[in-house]
Amino acid sequence: MRGASLRQLRAFAAVARHHSFSRAAAELHVTPSAISLQIKELEQAVGLALFGRSGRAAALTRAGQLLLVDVSRALLALKDADDTLNRLRGAESGVVTIGIVSNANYFMPRLLARFQAAHPNVELRVSLGNRQQLMRQLADREIDLGVMGEPPAEFETRYDLLAPQPFGILASPEHPFVAERQIPAATVAGQVFLAREIGSGTRAAMDEFFGSMHVAPMRIMELTSNETIKQSVIANMGLAFLSFHTATVELQSGQLVALDVVGLPMMRRWNVVSLDTALQNEAAESLRRFIVELGAGLIASQLEVPSLGSDGQALERRTAT
């Protein structure tokens, strides 16, 4: 390991995390070939293969699994050292790593841009993933803050309400259910649903809603991108259970319509989550306070959600407050 570089170790940890050279390259802002070279050089340095190939996925070998434990510990120690030095520099400087679920990507860049303008010496690092991935990153202290729906129940966290998050069933304007009112959940359950993968907060919300109605969608097509889901619904390939914040533009333009389904919209919460009750990273604490204090107002001013009256008439607009 004396010949291993920090760059190689970070590349190794990223590939192990994503099971993909291309995704690791995207995270580290380098080319896949650069990642491949760093892994090859690391394997030559340790004298063992660290990854096997199973289809397109990069799976850790036994040696890779053992090495990952120590590499993760070393990278965490470096991050702790970074945080300690950042505290000495004060809240106006330092590095903050924030994890964001894909639904929040529709409003969080605006918030982060506002924070960056007010704190130009704070370096922001953003990690995108689904809820399950953010939970693991929090537990492993890979991120300082996470913006997600429901906070983890598996371990203790600090969480602050950011804003309400409305969910509903969206359809193409061409779908015959658009003209229907007070549609039973059992009726829409017979349609094809374009859904996020298991582990995402959106999928958990969908399962919670249909579970509360004691029905389940008969046909589900899993897609890992909200954008792909929206475009597929616009093409009338099926229905989707999504956060209205994810589809504000499409709802406003009429490309998508929120169906009048009994029990919807379902309101959940946006939360800012951290592992510690008192953040030691002062820059991260400044960002947490900024998001909590200004986030709800920014979401309300920029994102509108549809409101269905009991008679299904006049899809008036109201802000998510």
Secondary structure, 3 states (H helix, E strand, C coil): CCCCCHHHHHHHHHHHHHCCHHHHHHHHCCCHHHHHHHHHHHHHHHCCCCEEEECCEEEECHHHHHHHHHHHHHHHHHHHHHHHHHHHHCCCCEEEEEEEEHHHHHCHHHHHHHHHHHCCCEEEEEEEECHHHHHHHHHCCCCCEEEECCCCCCCCCEEEEEEEEEEEEEECCCCHHHHCCCECHHHHCCCEEEECCCCCHHHHHHHHHHHHCCCCCCEEEECCCHHHHHHHHHCCCCEEEEEHHHHHHHHHHCCCEECCECCCCEEEEEEEEECCCCCCCHHHHHHHHHHHHHHHHHHHHHCEEEECCCCCCCCEEEECC
